[in-house]
Amino acid sequence: METRLPLDKTSRISEFIKKFLNRQSCTKRELLQLLGHLNFAMRVIIPGRSFVSYLISLSTTVKDLKDKIYLTDECRTDLRFWYSFLVNWNGINMFYDSDYTSVRDIELYTDAASTIGYGGYFKGKWFCSPWPDDLNSPCEKKFSMAFLELYPIVVAAILWGHSWTTKRILFRCDNEATVHIVNKGRSRCLLIMKLMRTLTLYASRAVQDTCTFSGQSTSQVPASLTSNVALKSTVSDLWRHVLSTRTSQTYKVGYRAYTAFLANNGVVWLGKPMPPISEDILIYFVAHCYKNLRLLHTTIKLYLCGIRFYYIQSNCDHPFDYTNESTLLRLNMIMRAVKRIQGEHNSKPRLPITFQVLGRICNSLRAGVFSTFTDCMLETACTVAFFGFLRCGEFTVSKHFDSTVNLSVTDVEILDSYAILHLKTSKTDPFRKGVSIQLHKSDHTICPFSAVQKYIAIRKGREASFCFSDPLFVKENGNALDRDFFIRSLRHVLDICGYNSSLYNGHSFRIGASTSAGSVNIQDHLIKTLGRWTSDSYCRYIRISKDTIGKAQKSLTLSKNT
């Protein structure tokens, strides 16, 4: 048997929802009208009750029917589910079996342990896994036993739900809260509600797959592989290491900007692995970034790279094809137009910390700015950064110290007349081959070898539990030197020295070392070696002063015509 929702009613509700998706707010009266329509639809679309809880809660936030209500992200997620379901549905819903099917009859079992992990079994197929890293420790209070018991049920539905079409599955659970949540379809806990939404979504897909839904993936993975939780976890971990952390963050922001752009313009894709994409859509997205987000050409280009990466990762069709020069010609022209309008972006200049500036920084720190240890640590960091042509991220940490990536005490080897600094990874060394940088003794008071030697001696003297795996540069409290603290301290010292500190940043040492090397006529190939450059890009780092240009022009007058 089957139930039907009239097509005119389906179309009317779809149009009503579409109008809401294009709005930022509505009145309480309008929201209650929408809930009335959805309540009628839920007589046929039973899973829909999991996607009205946020709308119901929102309707109670104001009293008067004329009061305005701002639609939250959670409410928009509910509405996108309804819209996607209705526009891709033929209005027919099969009745569920009149009797419940026991998990024993279909050989379906799931269980979870807070300290170990979770697992499931279904007709000879099985999965088991420790708790994902993004759950941190499931033993924490925020992860209730109801959440842990529900988790493997949702995983089982994702893997095997297509085999349970039209069936009423009776799960036996020893947690009453989980039983209540599954039966009701709602929970006050946001974490549990996310699981319930996923469970409900896959329950609805089991019906939709027999109607009009189709995936975008370019290939199908055998069930024997998709059910292998250990391998799936390994693949996910490998995908996380494809890009550097900073590039991954930028790509994620770009992809989120794209999905937000589509959602805000009424485009929905619930039930499909990836949102729709075409050259025309991307052109409108670029226009949105330029006009509304006011992004620079370079940032928009990174966003497009991020979108391309996520489609490749999902194995979905996309218009990007860099092997064909004629691909996306119109998009490339639009990007060129953005670049032409914006011109060369005149960002705030990054002044070089030359040897003369470094000398004043060191002298100020020796006179005393912070504590004795902090002054010594900062002087060593600045000196090593200058003579080693280092990027700021190569000797500081962004948030947390990682001994496999960041500089440790063991990465410094002090010999008779020079020290060796071993960088485990850097911007131009993504595969972590490592590089060794020599810091030689000089006859000057500003000497990297002497600074490192003195700093290590102080570290050994003040730390009872001195360990070679500890961070090389640490603050007074023993934590690794982070970028924010270093930049903040550096600018404070520059202010004391009389410089405009806002014009300097962590990269100023690398720029300053290149500029100083060029000013004393060090040969080009040596500058490239010192800075670890493999191309002529080092030329962009050398800042030429007005006096140098003036002297060069005056020397032209000394030339003799022949």
KEVO-315465 format. One line per field, with one value per residue (C-alpha): residue number from 1; x, y, z negated. Coordinates in steps of 0.1 Angstrom, whole numbers. Example, Ala and Ser with C-alpha at 12.3 -4.5 7.8 and 13.67 -1.06 7.14 Angstrom:
BEGIN
i <- [1,2];
X <- [123,137];
Y <- [-45,-11];
Z <- [-78,-71];
This chain:
BEGIN
i <- [1,2,3,4,5,6,7,8,9,10,11,12,13,14,15,16,17,18,19,20,21,22,23,24,25,26,27,28,29,30,31,32,33,34,35,36,37,38,39,40,41,42,43,44,45,46,47,48,49,50,51,52,53,54,55,56,57,58,59,60,61,62,63,64,65,66,67,68,69,70,71,72,73,74,75,76,77,78,79,80,81,82,83,84,85,86,87,88,89,90,91,92,93,94,95,96,97,98,99,100,101,102,103,104,105,106,107,108,109,110,111,112,113,114,115,116,117,118,119,120,121,122,123,124,125,126,127,128,129,130,131,132,133,134,135,136,137,138,139,140,141,142,143,144,145,146,147,148,149,150,151,152,153,154,155,156,157,158,159,160,161,162,163,164,165,166,167,168,169,170,171,172,173,174,175,176,177,178,179,180,181,182,183,184,185,186,187,188,189,190,191,192,193,194,195,196,197,198,199,200,201,202,203,204,205,206,207,208,209,210,211,212,213,214,215,216,217,218,219,220,221,222,223,224,225,226,227,228,229,230,231,232,233,234,235,236,237,238,239,240,241,242,243,244,245,246,247,248,249,250,251,252,253,254,255,256,257,258,259,260,261,262,263,264,265,266,267,268,269,270,271,272,273,274,275,276,277,278,279,280,281,282,283,284,285,286,287,288,289,290,291,292,293,294,295,296,297,298,299,300,301,302,303,304,305,306,307,308,309,310,311,312,313,314,315,316,317,318,319,320,321,322,323,324,325,326,327,328,329,330,331,332,333,334,335,336,337,338,339,340,341,342,343,344,345,346,347,348,349,350,351,352,353,354,355,356,357,358,359,360,361,362,363,364,365,366,367,368,369,370,371,372,373,374,375,376,377,378,379,380,381,382,383,384,385,386,387,388,389,390,391,392,393,394,395,396,397,398,399,400,401,402,403,404,405,406,407,408,409,410,411,412,413,414,415,416,417,418,419,420,421,422,423,424,425,426,427,428,429,430,431,432,433,434,435,436,437,438,439,440,441,442,443,444,445,446,447,448,449,450,451,452,453,454,455,456,457,458,459,460,461,462,463,464,465,466,467,468,469,470,471,472,473,474,475,476,477,478,479,480,481,482,483,484,485,486,487,488,489,490,491,492,493,494,495,496,497,498,499,500,501,502,503,504,505,506,507,508,509,510,511,512,513,514,515,516,517,518,519,520,521,522,523,524,525,526,527,528,529,530,531,532,533,534,535,536,537,538,539,540,541,542,543,544,545,546,547,548,549,550,551,552,553,554,555,556,557,558,559,560,561,562];
X <- [0,10,1,2,6,-12,13,-3,1,38,45,28,49,81,75,67,99,119,107,118,153,158,148,167,136,99,70,57,25,43,64,33,17,48,47,10,20,48,26,2,30,43,12,29,65,70,108,101,94,131,134,109,123,144,115,91,116,122,84,83,109,84,48,31,21,35,69,99,120,155,161,191,215,198,164,178,192,157,142,168,160,123,129,153,130,99,114,129,99,71,45,42,53,51,35,60,55,27,49,83,112,134,172,176,155,177,209,216,235,252,270,293,318,329,365,370,349,318,308,280,271,246,242,279,291,306,324,343,364,378,361,371,397,372,352,383,375,340,343,338,305,293,291,263,257,227,250,274,247,231,264,268,231,236,267,248,220,246,262,232,201,193,186,159,135,99,108,102,134,131,165,170,189,198,197,162,173,184,151,131,151,148,111,105,129,141,165,175,212,226,252,225,203,230,230,192,192,217,196,164,181,193,159,143,169,160,126,140,165,136,122,142,174,207,242,269,299,318,323,309,329,321,302,330,353,328,320,357,358,395,404,379,395,429,418,403,435,455,432,439,476,473,476,495,475,473,464,437,422,421,405,379,370,367,345,323,319,308,282,269,266,245,224,216,204,180,201,197,215,205,208,236,273,283,265,258,287,292,312,283,277,314,312,283,303,333,310,297,332,342,310,297,326,351,378,410,418,444,419,392,417,425,388,384,414,397,364,383,401,368,353,383,383,346,353,325,324,336,344,381,405,440,453,431,439,404,387,368,378,349,357,393,383,361,390,412,386,386,424,424,398,416,450,481,470,489,491,508,546,567,599,631,649,684,716,715,679,688,717,694,669,697,711,677,671,705,696,665,630,613,627,663,654,628,653,679,654,641,676,686,654,659,695,689,660,681,713,693,670,641,603,585,566,599,610,576,544,509,490,504,540,546,580,577,573,585,621,633,664,677,676,706,741,769,803,837,831,796,762,739,701,680,646,624,599,592,570,592,597,562,575,597,631,646,674,704,713,748,752,789,808,816,838,809,789,758,767,743,767,774,737,726,755,745,708,712,735,708,681,701,708,672,653,658,640,657,648,662,627,614,608,639,625,603,586,590,563,580,555,567,573,541,539,515,538,569,553,538,572,592,569,572,610,608,587,613,640,619,606,571,564,532,554,573,563,578,588,609,639,640,635,661,687,683,685,716,732,725,738,772,774,771,768,734,739,750,719,698,717,714,677,670,655,653,642,649,620,646,649,615,629,658,647,668,671,667,704,714,692,706,742,734,719,749,772,755,769,804,799,819,802,820];
Y <- [0,36,71,102,139,158,173,208,207,195,224,249,239,238,274,285,270,285,320,314,303,336,356,366,369,364,371,346,343,333,308,292,290,272,248,241,231,209,193,183,169,149,127,112,122,105,112,149,153,154,185,208,209,241,258,250,263,294,301,303,331,359,364,386,372,403,401,394,363,359,325,307,284,253,264,269,233,220,240,228,192,197,216,190,162,177,189,154,134,120,125,88,71,34,22,7,-29,-33,-52,-44,-64,-75,-69,-106,-116,-97,-104,-67,-58,-26,-17,10,12,47,36,14,22,10,-17,-34,-66,-73,-106,-115,-79,-60,-28,-18,12,33,67,92,119,147,133,138,116,101,97,135,146,163,128,111,74,81,97,68,42,61,65,29,27,57,42,9,29,47,14,-9,12,5,-31,-20,-2,0,-20,-10,-19,-27,-19,-33,-8,-8,30,45,79,66,47,79,100,75,71,108,118,148,157,189,180,195,166,140,160,159,121,120,142,119,88,104,116,81,67,91,83,46,57,84,61,41,74,102,107,99,105,126,103,91,56,32,16,-21,-26,-48,-17,8,-14,-16,10,7,13,42,58,54,70,99,104,104,130,152,151,159,196,217,229,265,256,232,259,284,258,250,287,289,258,270,304,286,264,295,314,286,282,319,319,291,263,230,197,176,139,145,142,177,209,216,232,246,274,297,291,297,330,342,330,351,381,375,374,406,426,414,399,425,399,404,385,364,353,344,323,304,299,284,261,250,242,221,202,192,180,159,145,136,120,141,156,192,217,222,206,222,199,216,252,259,249,276,303,326,321,330,361,372,366,387,415,414,416,445,465,460,465,455,454,480,461,476,473,448,466,446,440,446,440,476,472,438,454,480,452,432,462,471,435,435,467,449,450,419,393,383,349,363,390,363,340,368,380,344,339,372,365,330,341,368,347,316,335,319,323,331,298,279,288,295,275,285,270,237,223,192,177,160,194,222,230,210,214,183,201,222,208,230,224,243,272,269,255,234,241,212,222,192,209,242,259,246,212,197,161,168,158,183,208,218,255,265,293,303,322,358,385,408,414,402,365,336,310,329,336,300,288,312,305,267,271,292,267,239,259,270,238,208,185,198,175,175,168,201,231,251,285,287,315,322,297,269,269,269,303,310,334,359,363,367,393,412,413,422,452,463,463,481,508,513,516,543,524,522,486,482,480,450,414,379,378,410,390,369,401,419,392,392,430,431,403,423,455,440,424,388,367,357,320,324,344,317,290,310,316,280,295,273,301,338,347,359,391,401,401,425,461,487,520,555,562,530,539,575,562,539,567,590,563,563,599,584,562,571,571,551];
Z <- [0,4,-6,16,11,39,64,61,24,28,52,29,-1,20,32,-3,-16,13,3,-33,-21,-3,-34,-65,-88,-89,-112,-137,-118,-86,-105,-120,-86,-73,-102,-95,-59,-71,-98,-70,-49,-79,-76,-46,-51,-85,-88,-85,-122,-129,-107,-124,-160,-154,-136,-165,-190,-170,-169,-207,-210,-204,-216,-191,-156,-140,-157,-135,-138,-123,-107,-122,-104,-120,-107,-73,-74,-83,-54,-29,-38,-32,0,14,4,20,53,59,47,68,39,32,-1,-7,-39,-64,-74,-99,-123,-137,-124,-153,-149,-157,-127,-103,-122,-130,-162,-174,-206,-220,-248,-260,-267,-236,-206,-187,-163,-143,-126,-98,-80,-79,-74,-102,-113,-144,-152,-180,-185,-159,-168,-163,-193,-214,-245,-244,-282,-286,-300,-268,-252,-270,-269,-247,-222,-223,-219,-190,-171,-159,-150,-127,-112,-105,-88,-66,-56,-53,-54,-17,-27,-52,-29,-42,-73,-109,-126,-163,-179,-214,-236,-273,-274,-279,-268,-234,-231,-238,-214,-184,-190,-192,-165,-185,-213,-232,-228,-196,-192,-195,-171,-145,-147,-145,-115,-98,-107,-95,-63,-54,-63,-38,-11,-12,3,26,42,57,71,86,66,83,71,87,79,110,96,71,43,35,3,-10,-11,-23,-53,-62,-89,-95,-59,-56,-86,-71,-38,-57,-76,-44,-28,-58,-50,-13,-20,-46,-76,-64,-28,-41,-62,-33,-10,-36,-39,-1,2,-27,-10,22,4,-16,17,32,1,-3,33,28,43,24,29,-1,7,31,22,35,45,82,101,136,153,151,114,108,127,105,74,85,90,55,40,58,53,19,1,15,19,38,70,53,26,51,70,38,32,67,60,28,45,71,44,26,58,66,30,34,68,84,118,120,148,138,162,161,188,214,221,235,202,184,208,197,160,167,185,156,132,155,154,116,116,141,121,88,102,82,46,26,-7,-37,-29,-49,-57,-59,-92,-79,-99,-112,-125,-140,-158,-175,-184,-201,-219,-233,-245,-262,-280,-294,-280,-294,-318,-315,-300,-276,-264,-257,-240,-217,-208,-199,-179,-160,-153,-141,-120,-103,-96,-87,-63,-82,-78,-110,-109,-108,-143,-160,-165,-154,-183,-197,-196,-175,-179,-145,-127,-150,-161,-191,-212,-195,-161,-171,-170,-184,-169,-174,-151,-139,-148,-126,-127,-113,-99,-98,-74,-57,-31,-2,-18,-20,-20,-50,-36,-60,-55,-76,-81,-92,-117,-117,-144,-135,-149,-154,-186,-167,-162,-157,-170,-203,-207,-203,-226,-253,-251,-253,-284,-301,-292,-308,-339,-346,-337,-360,-336,-305,-276,-240,-226,-241,-219,-210,-217,-248,-268,-305,-314,-294,-265,-230,-214,-193,-164,-181,-211,-190,-167,-196,-215,-183,-176,-212,-209,-175,-191,-217,-190,-173,-143,-130,-142,-122,-90,-102,-106,-110,-73,-77,-89,-56,-36,-56,-53,-15,-13,-35,-13,18,4,-3,31,21,53,65,63,26,18,33,13,-20,-15,-1,31,62,85,90,67,42,62,49,14,20,12,30,12,29,23,41,71,70,71,100,120,113,125,158,163,161,191,222,257,283];
